[in-house]
């Protein structure tokens, strides 16, 4: 009987302790661009190691954002209306590269000589007014995202178009699904960022994929260096200083200007000081230094209110 009573007491004490811990634990919810989630998970794990009282969770984005969240990570610029409501910190960039199925006619035709901006405009947008100096008569199928996304908006904008004007098959799902579609179709041609085109462990391009070389330095020619198949780290190093002739988007975290979660702000500031060193590991580029500094200065007023 005594042992039974002791068990009951222990059971309710355990429940009470769990409830107290849950109440005392600081919660942060993040949502936004899905291709950033692996990087976010790394940052969250590192942050929670030194702040075990904090619980940060990712609420996956579907066709819309969750009803409630503290931080938004996005891969395209916010609308003017949202900029009025949120404070933004640019924490990285991503390059978008043309990628094809390794067995595709596009890969055979372009993997050696590459493609310039006019040719890519013809391929992805069927632009009748683009220059047609080279033969692009090989069969191909363009794959793009069905839903509005940072990469599709950024890629189309670089060529002067809206994301819905990319011609071809629209794939529901994430950027990972776009890669899977390219691997399954031997006519496939698409676009994506290096973190998904390359294997992040081996740092080599994923089996079954081929990059289409592009004119990075804008000299009107595809140089031998631009044709060379490189590992991910060499590619990223080159892209850090050669993005003016390439579709490149910004990644940013944002928080409401009013009634924000203070722990979310602490995490955001920790990322700005400690997380950027992880960008290359996930196939991403460093943020523009001047933009990052300007953003951090805007947060000075917010940080003064942290208790």
Secondary structure, 3 states (H helix, E strand, C coil): CHHHHHHHHHHHHHHHHHHHHHHHCEEEEEEECHHHHHHHHHHHHHHHHHCCCEEEEECCCCCCCCCCCCEEEECCCCCHHHHHHEEEEEEEEEEEEEEEECCCHHHHHHCCCCECHHHHHHHHHCCCCCCCCCCCCCCCEEEEECCCCHHHHHHHHHCCCCHHHCCCEEECCCHHHHHHHHHHCCCEEEEECHHHHECCCCCCECCCEEECCECCCCCCCCCHHHHCCCCHHHHHHHHCCCCCCCEEEEEEEEEECCCCCHHHHHHHHHHHHHHHHHCHHHCCECCCHHHHHHHHHHCHHHHCCCC
